[in-house]
Amino acid sequence: MSEINPRFKAFGNTLVVSKLFAIVGCNSMRSIYQWLQEIYH
């Protein structure tokens, strides 16, 4: 059990980090898209 716990924690951390990166990526892509729309209007 004690051998699985650190791995599980690391896996959970990577999931959280990837989720954060996905949120940040979506927001930045959306803002860039709006910025491009404003330029080409």
mmCIF entry with sequence, helices, sheets and N, C-alpha, C, O atoms, coordinates in Angstrom:
data_MODEL
# 
_entry.id   MODEL 
# 
_entity.id                         1 
_entity.type                       polymer 
_entity.pdbx_number_of_molecules   1 
# 
_entity_poly.entity_id                      1 
_entity_poly.type                           'polypeptide(L)' 
_entity_poly.nstd_linkage                   no 
_entity_poly.nstd_monomer                   no 
_entity_poly.pdbx_seq_one_letter_code       MSEINPRFKAFGNTLVVSKLFAIVGCNSMRSIYQWLQEIYH 
_entity_poly.pdbx_seq_one_letter_code_can   MSEINPRFKAFGNTLVVSKLFAIVGCNSMRSIYQWLQEIYH 
_entity_poly.pdbx_strand_id                 A 
# 
loop_
_entity_poly_seq.entity_id 
_entity_poly_seq.num 
_entity_poly_seq.mon_id 
_entity_poly_seq.hetero 
1 1  MET n 
1 2  SER n 
1 3  GLU n 
1 4  ILE n 
1 5  ASN n 
1 6  PRO n 
1 7  ARG n 
1 8  PHE n 
1 9  LYS n 
1 10 ALA n 
1 11 PHE n 
1 12 GLY n 
1 13 ASN n 
1 14 THR n 
1 15 LEU n 
1 16 VAL n 
1 17 VAL n 
1 18 SER n 
1 19 LYS n 
1 20 LEU n 
1 21 PHE n 
1 22 ALA n 
1 23 ILE n 
1 24 VAL n 
1 25 GLY n 
1 26 CYS n 
1 27 ASN n 
1 28 SER n 
1 29 MET n 
1 30 ARG n 
1 31 SER n 
1 32 ILE n 
1 33 TYR n 
1 34 GLN n 
1 35 TRP n 
1 36 LEU n 
1 37 GLN n 
1 38 GLU n 
1 39 ILE n 
1 40 TYR n 
1 41 HIS n 
# 
_struct_asym.id          A 
_struct_asym.entity_id   1 
# 
_struct_conf.conf_type_id            HELX_P 
_struct_conf.id                      HELX_P1 
_struct_conf.pdbx_PDB_helix_id       AA1 
_struct_conf.beg_label_comp_id       ILE 
_struct_conf.beg_label_asym_id       A 
_struct_conf.beg_label_seq_id        4 
_struct_conf.pdbx_beg_PDB_ins_code   ? 
_struct_conf.end_label_comp_id       ILE 
_struct_conf.end_label_asym_id       A 
_struct_conf.end_label_seq_id        39 
_struct_conf.pdbx_end_PDB_ins_code   ? 
_struct_conf.beg_auth_comp_id        ILE 
_struct_conf.beg_auth_asym_id        A 
_struct_conf.beg_auth_seq_id         4 
_struct_conf.end_auth_comp_id        ILE 
_struct_conf.end_auth_asym_id        A 
_struct_conf.end_auth_seq_id         39 
_struct_conf.pdbx_PDB_helix_class    1 
_struct_conf.details                 ? 
_struct_conf.pdbx_PDB_helix_length   36 
# 
_struct_conf_type.id          HELX_P 
_struct_conf_type.criteria    ? 
_struct_conf_type.reference   ? 
# 
loop_
_atom_site.group_PDB 
_atom_site.id 
_atom_site.type_symbol 
_atom_site.label_atom_id 
_atom_site.label_alt_id 
_atom_site.label_comp_id 
_atom_site.label_asym_id 
_atom_site.label_entity_id 
_atom_site.label_seq_id 
_atom_site.pdbx_PDB_ins_code 
_atom_site.Cartn_x 
_atom_site.Cartn_y 
_atom_site.Cartn_z 
_atom_site.occupancy 
_atom_site.B_iso_or_equiv 
_atom_site.pdbx_formal_charge 
_atom_site.auth_seq_id 
_atom_site.auth_comp_id 
_atom_site.auth_asym_id 
_atom_site.auth_atom_id 
_atom_site.pdbx_PDB_model_num 
ATOM 1   N N  . MET A 1 1  ? 0.843   -1.202 0.000   1.00 0.00 ? 1  MET A N  1 
ATOM 2   C CA . MET A 1 1  ? 0.000   0.000  0.000   1.00 0.00 ? 1  MET A CA 1 
ATOM 3   C C  . MET A 1 1  ? 0.878   1.252  0.000   1.00 0.00 ? 1  MET A C  1 
ATOM 4   O O  . MET A 1 1  ? 0.623   2.201  -0.742  1.00 0.00 ? 1  MET A O  1 
ATOM 5   N N  . SER A 1 2  ? 1.911   1.241  0.840   1.00 0.00 ? 2  SER A N  1 
ATOM 6   C CA . SER A 1 2  ? 2.775   2.427  0.912   1.00 0.00 ? 2  SER A CA 1 
ATOM 7   C C  . SER A 1 2  ? 3.562   2.619  -0.378  1.00 0.00 ? 2  SER A C  1 
ATOM 8   O O  . SER A 1 2  ? 4.042   3.718  -0.657  1.00 0.00 ? 2  SER A O  1 
ATOM 9   N N  . GLU A 1 3  ? 3.697   1.538  -1.179  1.00 0.00 ? 3  GLU A N  1 
ATOM 10  C CA . GLU A 1 3  ? 4.434   1.657  -2.437  1.00 0.00 ? 3  GLU A CA 1 
ATOM 11  C C  . GLU A 1 3  ? 3.554   2.271  -3.522  1.00 0.00 ? 3  GLU A C  1 
ATOM 12  O O  . GLU A 1 3  ? 4.055   2.934  -4.430  1.00 0.00 ? 3  GLU A O  1 
ATOM 13  N N  . ILE A 1 4  ? 2.246   2.049  -3.428  1.00 0.00 ? 4  ILE A N  1 
ATOM 14  C CA . ILE A 1 4  ? 1.329   2.559  -4.450  1.00 0.00 ? 4  ILE A CA 1 
ATOM 15  C C  . ILE A 1 4  ? 1.013   4.038  -4.214  1.00 0.00 ? 4  ILE A C  1 
ATOM 16  O O  . ILE A 1 4  ? 0.801   4.793  -5.163  1.00 0.00 ? 4  ILE A O  1 
ATOM 17  N N  . ASN A 1 5  ? 0.983   4.445  -2.938  1.00 0.00 ? 5  ASN A N  1 
ATOM 18  C CA . ASN A 1 5  ? 0.565   5.816  -2.620  1.00 0.00 ? 5  ASN A CA 1 
ATOM 19  C C  . ASN A 1 5  ? 1.369   6.914  -3.330  1.00 0.00 ? 5  ASN A C  1 
ATOM 20  O O  . ASN A 1 5  ? 0.758   7.798  -3.930  1.00 0.00 ? 5  ASN A O  1 
ATOM 21  N N  . PRO A 1 6  ? 2.700   6.901  -3.290  1.00 0.00 ? 6  PRO A N  1 
ATOM 22  C CA . PRO A 1 6  ? 3.458   7.963  -3.969  1.00 0.00 ? 6  PRO A CA 1 
ATOM 23  C C  . PRO A 1 6  ? 3.161   8.011  -5.462  1.00 0.00 ? 6  PRO A C  1 
ATOM 24  O O  . PRO A 1 6  ? 3.024   9.089  -6.042  1.00 0.00 ? 6  PRO A O  1 
ATOM 25  N N  . ARG A 1 7  ? 3.063   6.844  -6.077  1.00 0.00 ? 7  ARG A N  1 
ATOM 26  C CA . ARG A 1 7  ? 2.748   6.811  -7.515  1.00 0.00 ? 7  ARG A CA 1 
ATOM 27  C C  . ARG A 1 7  ? 1.374   7.426  -7.770  1.00 0.00 ? 7  ARG A C  1 
ATOM 28  O O  . ARG A 1 7  ? 1.192   8.211  -8.700  1.00 0.00 ? 7  ARG A O  1 
ATOM 29  N N  . PHE A 1 8  ? 0.413   7.055  -6.926  1.00 0.00 ? 8  PHE A N  1 
ATOM 30  C CA . PHE A 1 8  ? -0.941  7.582  -7.099  1.00 0.00 ? 8  PHE A CA 1 
ATOM 31  C C  . PHE A 1 8  ? -0.951  9.094  -6.930  1.00 0.00 ? 8  PHE A C  1 
ATOM 32  O O  . PHE A 1 8  ? -1.635  9.803  -7.668  1.00 0.00 ? 8  PHE A O  1 
ATOM 33  N N  . LYS A 1 9  ? -0.179  9.592  -5.944  1.00 0.00 ? 9  LYS A N  1 
ATOM 34  C CA . LYS A 1 9  ? -0.108  11.037 -5.722  1.00 0.00 ? 9  LYS A CA 1 
ATOM 35  C C  . LYS A 1 9  ? 0.510   11.722 -6.932  1.00 0.00 ? 9  LYS A C  1 
ATOM 36  O O  . LYS A 1 9  ? 0.025   12.762 -7.378  1.00 0.00 ? 9  LYS A O  1 
ATOM 37  N N  . ALA A 1 10 ? 1.585   11.137 -7.463  1.00 0.00 ? 10 ALA A N  1 
ATOM 38  C CA . ALA A 1 10 ? 2.248   11.727 -8.627  1.00 0.00 ? 10 ALA A CA 1 
ATOM 39  C C  . ALA A 1 10 ? 1.280   11.734 -9.813  1.00 0.00 ? 10 ALA A C  1 
ATOM 40  O O  . ALA A 1 10 ? 1.204   12.718 -10.549 1.00 0.00 ? 10 ALA A O  1 
ATOM 41  N N  . PHE A 1 11 ? 0.543   10.635 -9.997  1.00 0.00 ? 11 PHE A N  1 
ATOM 42  C CA . PHE A 1 11 ? -0.420  10.550 -11.090 1.00 0.00 ? 11 PHE A CA 1 
ATOM 43  C C  . PHE A 1 11 ? -1.494  11.612 -10.941 1.00 0.00 ? 11 PHE A C  1 
ATOM 44  O O  . PHE A 1 11 ? -1.871  12.262 -11.916 1.00 0.00 ? 11 PHE A O  1 
ATOM 45  N N  . GLY A 1 12 ? -1.993  11.791 -9.709  1.00 0.00 ? 12 GLY A N  1 
ATOM 46  C CA . GLY A 1 12 ? -3.008  12.815 -9.457  1.00 0.00 ? 12 GLY A CA 1 
ATOM 47  C C  . GLY A 1 12 ? -2.459  14.209 -9.740  1.00 0.00 ? 12 GLY A C  1 
ATOM 48  O O  . GLY A 1 12 ? -3.154  15.057 -10.299 1.00 0.00 ? 12 GLY A O  1 
ATOM 49  N N  . ASN A 1 13 ? -1.194  14.439 -9.347  1.00 0.00 ? 13 ASN A N  1 
ATOM 50  C CA . ASN A 1 13 ? -0.586  15.745 -9.592  1.00 0.00 ? 13 ASN A CA 1 
ATOM 51  C C  . ASN A 1 13 ? -0.473  16.022 -11.088 1.00 0.00 ? 13 ASN A C  1 
ATOM 52  O O  . ASN A 1 13 ? -0.759  17.131 -11.540 1.00 0.00 ? 13 ASN A O  1 
ATOM 53  N N  . THR A 1 14 ? -0.058  15.024 -11.852 1.00 0.00 ? 14 THR A N  1 
ATOM 54  C CA . THR A 1 14 ? 0.060   15.217 -13.295 1.00 0.00 ? 14 THR A CA 1 
ATOM 55  C C  . THR A 1 14 ? -1.312  15.485 -13.908 1.00 0.00 ? 14 THR A C  1 
ATOM 56  O O  . THR A 1 14 ? -1.433  16.290 -14.831 1.00 0.00 ? 14 THR A O  1 
ATOM 57  N N  . LEU A 1 15 ? -2.347  14.812 -13.398 1.00 0.00 ? 15 LEU A N  1 
ATOM 58  C CA . LEU A 1 15 ? -3.699  15.047 -13.907 1.00 0.00 ? 15 LEU A CA 1 
ATOM 59  C C  . LEU A 1 15 ? -4.116  16.489 -13.642 1.00 0.00 ? 15 LEU A C  1 
ATOM 60  O O  . LEU A 1 15 ? -4.650  17.164 -14.522 1.00 0.00 ? 15 LEU A O  1 
ATOM 61  N N  . VAL A 1 16 ? -3.864  16.957 -12.407 1.00 0.00 ? 16 VAL A N  1 
ATOM 62  C CA . VAL A 1 16 ? -4.239  18.329 -12.050 1.00 0.00 ? 16 VAL A CA 1 
ATOM 63  C C  . VAL A 1 16 ? -3.478  19.326 -12.917 1.00 0.00 ? 16 VAL A C  1 
ATOM 64  O O  . VAL A 1 16 ? -4.054  20.290 -13.421 1.00 0.00 ? 16 VAL A O  1 
ATOM 65  N N  . VAL A 1 17 ? -2.177  19.087 -13.087 1.00 0.00 ? 17 VAL A N  1 
ATOM 66  C CA . VAL A 1 17 ? -1.355  20.005 -13.883 1.00 0.00 ? 17 VAL A CA 1 
ATOM 67  C C  . VAL A 1 17 ? -1.832  20.028 -15.333 1.00 0.00 ? 17 VAL A C  1 
ATOM 68  O O  . VAL A 1 17 ? -1.933  21.094 -15.940 1.00 0.00 ? 17 VAL A O  1 
ATOM 69  N N  . SER A 1 18 ? -2.127  18.843 -15.888 1.00 0.00 ? 18 SER A N  1 
ATOM 70  C CA . SER A 1 18 ? -2.580  18.788 -17.281 1.00 0.00 ? 18 SER A CA 1 
ATOM 71  C C  . SER A 1 18 ? -3.931  19.483 -17.428 1.00 0.00 ? 18 SER A C  1 
ATOM 72  O O  . SER A 1 18 ? -4.195  20.133 -18.439 1.00 0.00 ? 18 SER A O  1 
ATOM 73  N N  . LYS A 1 19 ? -4.792  19.341 -16.404 1.00 0.00 ? 19 LYS A N  1 
ATOM 74  C CA . LYS A 1 19 ? -6.094  20.001 -16.455 1.00 0.00 ? 19 LYS A CA 1 
ATOM 75  C C  . LYS A 1 19 ? -5.914  21.516 -16.429 1.00 0.00 ? 19 LYS A C  1 
ATOM 76  O O  . LYS A 1 19 ? -6.587  22.245 -17.158 1.00 0.00 ? 19 LYS A O  1 
ATOM 77  N N  . LEU A 1 20 ? -4.987  21.982 -15.570 1.00 0.00 ? 20 LEU A N  1 
ATOM 78  C CA . LEU A 1 20 ? -4.712  23.425 -15.498 1.00 0.00 ? 20 LEU A CA 1 
ATOM 79  C C  . LEU A 1 20 ? -4.177  23.927 -16.834 1.00 0.00 ? 20 LEU A C  1 
ATOM 80  O O  . LEU A 1 20 ? -4.588  24.979 -17.322 1.00 0.00 ? 20 LEU A O  1 
ATOM 81  N N  . PHE A 1 21 ? -3.243  23.153 -17.427 1.00 0.00 ? 21 PHE A N  1 
ATOM 82  C CA . PHE A 1 21 ? -2.685  23.556 -18.718 1.00 0.00 ? 21 PHE A CA 1 
ATOM 83  C C  . PHE A 1 21 ? -3.775  23.603 -19.780 1.00 0.00 ? 21 PHE A C  1 
ATOM 84  O O  . PHE A 1 21 ? -3.771  24.493 -20.630 1.00 0.00 ? 21 PHE A O  1 
ATOM 85  N N  . ALA A 1 22 ? -4.706  22.657 -19.742 1.00 0.00 ? 22 ALA A N  1 
ATOM 86  C CA . ALA A 1 22 ? -5.795  22.637 -20.720 1.00 0.00 ? 22 ALA A CA 1 
ATOM 87  C C  . ALA A 1 22 ? -6.658  23.885 -20.568 1.00 0.00 ? 22 ALA A C  1 
ATOM 88  O O  . ALA A 1 22 ? -7.038  24.507 -21.560 1.00 0.00 ? 22 ALA A O  1 
ATOM 89  N N  . ILE A 1 23 ? -6.970  24.254 -19.307 1.00 0.00 ? 23 ILE A N  1 
ATOM 90  C CA . ILE A 1 23 ? -7.795  25.444 -19.060 1.00 0.00 ? 23 ILE A CA 1 
ATOM 91  C C  . ILE A 1 23 ? -7.076  26.687 -19.561 1.00 0.00 ? 23 ILE A C  1 
ATOM 92  O O  . ILE A 1 23 ? -7.662  27.522 -20.249 1.00 0.00 ? 23 ILE A O  1 
ATOM 93  N N  . VAL A 1 24 ? -5.783  26.802 -19.203 1.00 0.00 ? 24 VAL A N  1 
ATOM 94  C CA . VAL A 1 24 ? -5.013  27.972 -19.628 1.00 0.00 ? 24 VAL A CA 1 
ATOM 95  C C  . VAL A 1 24 ? -4.907  28.014 -21.151 1.00 0.00 ? 24 VAL A C  1 
ATOM 96  O O  . VAL A 1 24 ? -5.029  29.078 -21.756 1.00 0.00 ? 24 VAL A O  1 
ATOM 97  N N  . GLY A 1 25 ? -4.681  26.857 -21.765 1.00 0.00 ? 25 GLY A N  1 
ATOM 98  C CA . GLY A 1 25 ? -4.568  26.792 -23.220 1.00 0.00 ? 25 GLY A CA 1 
ATOM 99  C C  . GLY A 1 25 ? -5.864  27.213 -23.895 1.00 0.00 ? 25 GLY A C  1 
ATOM 100 O O  . GLY A 1 25 ? -5.837  27.967 -24.868 1.00 0.00 ? 25 GLY A O  1 
ATOM 101 N N  . CYS A 1 26 ? -6.997  26.736 -23.391 1.00 0.00 ? 26 CYS A N  1 
ATOM 102 C CA . CYS A 1 26 ? -8.290  27.106 -23.971 1.00 0.00 ? 26 CYS A CA 1 
ATOM 103 C C  . CYS A 1 26 ? -8.499  28.612 -23.854 1.00 0.00 ? 26 CYS A C  1 
ATOM 104 O O  . CYS A 1 26 ? -8.920  29.258 -24.813 1.00 0.00 ? 26 CYS A O  1 
ATOM 105 N N  . ASN A 1 27 ? -8.205  29.175 -22.677 1.00 0.00 ? 27 ASN A N  1 
ATOM 106 C CA . ASN A 1 27 ? -8.408  30.609 -22.467 1.00 0.00 ? 27 ASN A CA 1 
ATOM 107 C C  . ASN A 1 27 ? -7.517  31.420 -23.389 1.00 0.00 ? 27 ASN A C  1 
ATOM 108 O O  . ASN A 1 27 ? -7.974  32.394 -23.987 1.00 0.00 ? 27 ASN A O  1 
ATOM 109 N N  . SER A 1 28 ? -6.236  31.032 -23.518 1.00 0.00 ? 28 SER A N  1 
ATOM 110 C CA . SER A 1 28 ? -5.313  31.787 -24.359 1.00 0.00 ? 28 SER A CA 1 
ATOM 111 C C  . SER A 1 28 ? -5.734  31.675 -25.826 1.00 0.00 ? 28 SER A C  1 
ATOM 112 O O  . SER A 1 28 ? -5.668  32.656 -26.567 1.00 0.00 ? 28 SER A O  1 
ATOM 113 N N  . MET A 1 29 ? -6.163  30.486 -26.246 1.00 0.00 ? 29 MET A N  1 
ATOM 114 C CA . MET A 1 29 ? -6.611  30.321 -27.629 1.00 0.00 ? 29 MET A CA 1 
ATOM 115 C C  . MET A 1 29 ? -7.827  31.192 -27.897 1.00 0.00 ? 29 MET A C  1 
ATOM 116 O O  . MET A 1 29 ? -7.923  31.811 -28.957 1.00 0.00 ? 29 MET A O  1 
ATOM 117 N N  . ARG A 1 30 ? -8.750  31.247 -26.956 1.00 0.00 ? 30 ARG A N  1 
ATOM 118 C CA . ARG A 1 30 ? -9.961  32.048 -27.125 1.00 0.00 ? 30 ARG A CA 1 
ATOM 119 C C  . ARG A 1 30 ? -9.598  33.525 -27.222 1.00 0.00 ? 30 ARG A C  1 
ATOM 120 O O  . ARG A 1 30 ? -10.128 34.244 -28.069 1.00 0.00 ? 30 ARG A O  1 
ATOM 121 N N  . SER A 1 31 ? -8.695  33.974 -26.354 1.00 0.00 ? 31 SER A N  1 
ATOM 122 C CA . SER A 1 31 ? -8.309  35.391 -26.370 1.00 0.00 ? 31 SER A CA 1 
ATOM 123 C C  . SER A 1 31 ? -7.578  35.725 -27.665 1.00 0.00 ? 31 SER A C  1 
ATOM 124 O O  . SER A 1 31 ? -7.788  36.795 -28.236 1.00 0.00 ? 31 SER A O  1 
ATOM 125 N N  . ILE A 1 32 ? -6.719  34.816 -28.133 1.00 0.00 ? 32 ILE A N  1 
ATOM 126 C CA . ILE A 1 32 ? -6.016  35.060 -29.399 1.00 0.00 ? 32 ILE A CA 1 
ATOM 127 C C  . ILE A 1 32 ? -7.023  35.128 -30.541 1.00 0.00 ? 32 ILE A C  1 
ATOM 128 O O  . ILE A 1 32 ? -6.903  35.973 -31.428 1.00 0.00 ? 32 ILE A O  1 
ATOM 129 N N  . TYR A 1 33 ? -8.016  34.239 -30.523 1.00 0.00 ? 33 TYR A N  1 
ATOM 130 C CA . TYR A 1 33 ? -9.032  34.230 -31.574 1.00 0.00 ? 33 TYR A CA 1 
ATOM 131 C C  . TYR A 1 33 ? -9.809  35.548 -31.588 1.00 0.00 ? 33 TYR A C  1 
ATOM 132 O O  . TYR A 1 33 ? -10.046 36.121 -32.651 1.00 0.00 ? 33 TYR A O  1 
ATOM 133 N N  . GLN A 1 34 ? -10.206 36.030 -30.394 1.00 0.00 ? 34 GLN A N  1 
ATOM 134 C CA . GLN A 1 34 ? -10.918 37.307 -30.310 1.00 0.00 ? 34 GLN A CA 1 
ATOM 135 C C  . GLN A 1 34 ? -10.037 38.444 -30.804 1.00 0.00 ? 34 GLN A C  1 
ATOM 136 O O  . GLN A 1 34 ? -10.504 39.347 -31.498 1.00 0.00 ? 34 GLN A O  1 
ATOM 137 N N  . TRP A 1 35 ? -8.749  38.396 -30.439 1.00 0.00 ? 35 TRP A N  1 
ATOM 138 C CA . TRP A 1 35 ? -7.791  39.429 -30.847 1.00 0.00 ? 35 TRP A CA 1 
ATOM 139 C C  . TRP A 1 35 ? -7.689  39.464 -32.365 1.00 0.00 ? 35 TRP A C  1 
ATOM 140 O O  . TRP A 1 35 ? -7.685  40.539 -32.964 1.00 0.00 ? 35 TRP A O  1 
ATOM 141 N N  . LEU A 1 36 ? -7.606  38.284 -32.994 1.00 0.00 ? 36 LEU A N  1 
ATOM 142 C CA . LEU A 1 36 ? -7.524  38.221 -34.456 1.00 0.00 ? 36 LEU A CA 1 
ATOM 143 C C  . LEU A 1 36 ? -8.805  38.757 -35.086 1.00 0.00 ? 36 LEU A C  1 
ATOM 144 O O  . LEU A 1 36 ? -8.758  39.472 -36.087 1.00 0.00 ? 36 LEU A O  1 
ATOM 145 N N  . GLN A 1 37 ? -9.946  38.411 -34.499 1.00 0.00 ? 37 GLN A N  1 
ATOM 146 C CA . GLN A 1 37 ? -11.217 38.902 -35.035 1.00 0.00 ? 37 GLN A CA 1 
ATOM 147 C C  . GLN A 1 37 ? -11.263 40.430 -34.978 1.00 0.00 ? 37 GLN A C  1 
ATOM 148 O O  . GLN A 1 37 ? -11.732 41.075 -35.916 1.00 0.00 ? 37 GLN A O  1 
ATOM 149 N N  . GLU A 1 38 ? -10.770 41.011 -33.861 1.00 0.00 ? 38 GLU A N  1 
ATOM 150 C CA . GLU A 1 38 ? -10.788 42.468 -33.738 1.00 0.00 ? 38 GLU A CA 1 
ATOM 151 C C  . GLU A 1 38 ? -9.880  43.101 -34.789 1.00 0.00 ? 38 GLU A C  1 
ATOM 152 O O  . GLU A 1 38 ? -10.199 44.155 -35.338 1.00 0.00 ? 38 GLU A O  1 
ATOM 153 N N  . ILE A 1 39 ? -8.748  42.456 -35.066 1.00 0.00 ? 39 ILE A N  1 
ATOM 154 C CA . ILE A 1 39 ? -7.816  43.012 -36.054 1.00 0.00 ? 39 ILE A CA 1 
ATOM 155 C C  . ILE A 1 39 ? -8.436  42.973 -37.449 1.00 0.00 ? 39 ILE A C  1 
ATOM 156 O O  . ILE A 1 39 ? -8.361  43.954 -38.189 1.00 0.00 ? 39 ILE A O  1 
ATOM 157 N N  . TYR A 1 40 ? -9.042  41.852 -37.808 1.00 0.00 ? 40 TYR A N  1 
ATOM 158 C CA . TYR A 1 40 ? -9.528  41.678 -39.182 1.00 0.00 ? 40 TYR A CA 1 
ATOM 159 C C  . TYR A 1 40 ? -10.953 42.166 -39.389 1.00 0.00 ? 40 TYR A C  1 
ATOM 160 O O  . TYR A 1 40 ? -11.560 41.878 -40.421 1.00 0.00 ? 40 TYR A O  1 
ATOM 161 N N  . HIS A 1 41 ? -11.493 42.896 -38.432 1.00 0.00 ? 41 HIS A N  1 
ATOM 162 C CA . HIS A 1 41 ? -12.858 43.401 -38.607 1.00 0.00 ? 41 HIS A CA 1 
ATOM 163 C C  . HIS A 1 41 ? -12.861 44.633 -39.479 1.00 0.00 ? 41 HIS A C  1 
ATOM 164 O O  . HIS A 1 41 ? -13.920 45.202 -39.740 1.00 0.00 ? 41 HIS A O  1 
# 
